[in-house]
Amino acid sequence: MAQQSLLLASKRRMRIEGIGVAGCPSKLRNRITRLMGNAREPRVRLRYTWAIGLVLAAIVGLSTASYKVAGVQQKAKDDASGETKQLIESGSVQDSLSKQIAEIFAKADKLQERKRQRSREYLASLTDEELARIYAGPPGAKGSFAFDVALRAVKQDRKHVTGRLHGKLNEEEREAFRSERQKLIDELAALGAKAVPTLATRTGYDYMRRGHFGMASQALSRMDRTAVEPLIALMDSDNGFVRINAAYALSRLADPRAKDVLLRAVDDAYGPVHSSALTGLIELGPQVVGSSALVAHLIDGLQDRSCLSESIRGLERYGDETAIESLGVIERFWPGRGQRDVRYRARQAINAILRRAGKAVKEVRREDYSTELSRDELFAAAEHSNAAIRWQAVEQLASHGRDYSEYNRIALFLVERIKQERDPMVLQCIAQSLYWPMMQQRKDSPESFISPQNTQKAFDAFLSVLEKSGLRARKVSARIQDTTTAKAVELSAAAIRGAGNALDAANKHGIRLERIERFKTILRMWSLSSDDPELRFVSYEPIATIANITPKTGKSWSPEEREELQQQLASLLDSPTPDSLLIKCLGHVGDERIAPRMIELLGHDDSYIRRYAAGALGRIGDPRALPALEHLAETDPVQYEEGVFHVRKAATEAVAKIKAKQEPDVQIEGENIRNGEKRSR
């Protein structure tokens, strides 16, 4: 009886839980029935009953939980339906916005093409002398050294010069095209704050080449103040060009909410960000920024050539007597030829400060500043304590060479300055100022304007800067907070460029350079191992140069070094928009293993990436790339612009190189590593 009571209780419990044997799945029900039928003794049947009861209770619990979870999920779906609908609608709005932006930029592309076509017609109508005057720029008066060089270039290759001057028009036509472009910018600005992220990130090199970057900057600066918060968020971007766009727009909107981010941006490594930050602080004024803080930042800006004009303007409006000494230095020593307005404006700023202080002023005329500095005065200015003055003087000295002896005197002076210079931008200017005479060939000799001895001295001086920078001992990142480390990184980047320039010139003229192995070690072990993208970026061209140096100049990369370089760099190709110089670099040190990714890049939206990928595939020589390259050579829309033959020519040359490797008798014209290619960034 007791056993039967327990059995009934267990059955009753099953029914109470809402599930019985009849309600079980068929396989489980049959198994239970067989167990109960085989258990003939009441004790065994009771034991089975308890076990079955526990199993069924667990099933009931799980089922109940699943029902509850399903109910919760359904409730969550019901509760979230409104939010989901909003997200879908938001996505639709964003898609519609992106489509509008794309349509406006498509109109801009058509306008740009019409302008280029008209420019080609205009330039074709000019005489050689008229074209040379435009090519020489402002200093190119007839009979001047710049004009003579330009005229010789026109006579040697008029098509090349015309390509370099693409877009040039007479004033009337230029104004008409400018007006049409402005209407498109206004259309972009009318899209409002929701368009900020899309516009601010339109920063690829292809976008810059097509003018989209500039249009986006201007459109952002014309929006209303609802755009301020999205723009402030973009100031934390690791992309320097995004920060440039955001800083430029915030400087024009002049909203007090941007004060803190603009104060931080004053220390940004990018000159345009620094300059825009100063502009924004000037527009906010001392009431928001604070008088002493604003004046201090503006005085510091006098040391940076990219900020010089804005700093003078700000000090004229808000400066106090603490700024007079720094402005006086600019007035007395600024060496800019044809830029006498800088000295005149510095005096005007001093006078404005004196008037506010109730003191006497020195009245001057613009013509009082028409006298240019002599050669010796330029040498003195290049050693001045003000970095902006040094920068301008170095640039002016580079254009003062007239013959072999003068260029070498200037080169020796600049080599000494390399050893002493501690401002990254001035060091970079020195590197560029030495590069042009190093690369140019003398009329009376196969040598360059700079002697082999001075080329070696320049190379050694740049290596010395790298070794003293402490770069090897530093762990640097993309957004550096320590200003000492940041300056060391910038100096190192400028020195790598300078050493690479000297190496390239030596290779071109067959000059033997010592210590190339030391430079190779610095590139492999220091700069490529850094977390800083700028250090990696400036290493790409020297790596490619070393891959192509002749035995007369030095030793190229060994097979083991090439393998190491490929392992270090190949993963960077996986970026959605890899740098064009990275692609070029890997084309010189890579092998067939990177060819599949290079073939993919032939379909990239950025024409520079397509061009460099085609060149890299030609050097790698993988026949798998032939179909894609042949298609590109026939169909790519970008052919010749900015003074270089573009994608189609690069693809055609790559096809020829690959076929030449398959047919050794085919001769391919040798290529210079730089070959007129435009530098990126």
MOMO-V943962 format. One record per helix or strand. SS is the DSSP state (H for helix, E for strand). FROM is the first residue (numbers start at 1). LEN is the number of residues. If there is no record, write none. Layout:
ss:SS from:FROM len:LEN
ss:SS from:FROM len:LEN
This chain:
ss:H from:2 len:15
ss:H from:21 len:3
ss:H from:26 len:13
ss:H from:42 len:83
ss:H from:128 len:9
ss:H from:145 len:12
ss:H from:158 len:7
ss:H from:171 len:19
ss:H from:193 len:8
ss:H from:205 len:5
ss:H from:212 len:10
ss:H from:225 len:10
ss:H from:240 len:14
ss:H from:256 len:10
ss:H from:271 len:14
ss:H from:286 len:4
ss:H from:291 len:11
ss:H from:305 len:14
ss:H from:321 len:13
ss:H from:340 len:17
ss:H from:366 len:4
ss:H from:375 len:7
ss:H from:387 len:12
ss:H from:404 len:17
ss:H from:424 len:16
ss:E from:441 len:1
ss:E from:448 len:1
ss:H from:452 len:17
ss:H from:471 len:3
ss:H from:483 len:27
ss:H from:516 len:12
ss:H from:533 len:15
ss:H from:559 len:16
ss:H from:580 len:10
ss:H from:592 len:10
ss:H from:607 len:14
ss:H from:623 len:13
ss:E from:640 len:2
ss:E from:644 len:2
ss:H from:647 len:16
